[in-house]
Amino acid sequence: MKKSVLRAWLLSIICLTVVQLHGQSAATPADDPFLWLDESEGPRALAWAQAENEKTLGSPHSDPRYDRFYRDALTILQAKHRIPYVSLGRQDLENFWQDESHVRGIWRRASLESYRGEDPRWETILDIDALAAAEKKNWVYEGRSCFGRRCLIQLSDGGKGAVSIRKFDRDAKSFVTGGFELPEGKQHVSWLDRDTVLVASDRGEGITTEAGYAFELKELKRAQPLDQAREVFRGQRTDFGIVPMVLGEGRIHVTGGVARRINGFERQYVLFGAAGPVELDLPNKAAIVGIASGHLLVKLDEDWMRTGETSFKTGPVISYDWAEWKQDPLRAKPSVVFQPNCRQALRGCSPRPARSRTSSRPSSDATAHTHEHSHRYVGFCVGQSGRCVDQTAVLHCA
């Protein structure tokens, strides 16, 4: 039984990896025998998914321990004593919470003083269950991008890859008519300033990759139709997709950019400067983490040798002086902030605020986020000897 379950798991991982690496390979829409799978809610696709699920779940369901394991897992997931992890909002701490009473989830906030107590007093900002019932939609919350009190909420109908983007006022706790609003599509959006957002959307002819995601990035102004927005970047059809990116510290946004996802594991960063696009010289298996105390942090997932400079081994977090990097990102010199040893692997890295401060835009995506706080510390979650051990190291970056 264990071998058959392992085989099914490995097969699913291999299939997903192949899709991420090659999109739909060399096949064109005309000769693709699996084009019907694009209709995720079509009768044929649903029947195929149900049949495959029955094959996969047959083994665990036949195990006499399955019911007990399922009940134990459900109890853990619905436990009231779970830690409500938070992010720093405009004036309070914010959390997205799901339980048996809030299956779709609620976006809520509490004051720092309340959160420090044993029973925080939560105030609901948006109830996804209530919204779905009122609008008779199968809404699944997919995240938000905020600028001050204004947020762009991403909602998926049924949990599919395409999302609708709607403007929301988190102080008034209501959706806003007008302004930025995008109908359903496979898309990503990030605020550039109060009246401008960067949008990567699949809406339009000939602007999607073979994997079905956008490779065109546009600069959209308030109240402007998307088809009239200015194109600022175009990837390649063989890419997996692109994600908009905005970098800044404090309340000053330095520049917009894009993370071009070459495949499921590699990306290329491009910044939009006054003189035109600048392709960063980072290795393809690198991820921009954020900004802490005047330093831009980057995680390396492959060996890297810069011309005429020190080489870096796989796994560290490196940093650039933010002021130097802004002047010329191709000449700025990186240094190591954290290097895991031979028995360690870096699980995560997140800049932490040195002091409580109002946030205009919380982080949203690991490859496309902006930190509005002044950060002085970086938290690292490290796994020891292949075991999942949460050991948090806090390093001072100043």
Disulfide bonds with the S-S distance in Angstrom:
Cys146-Cys151 2.12
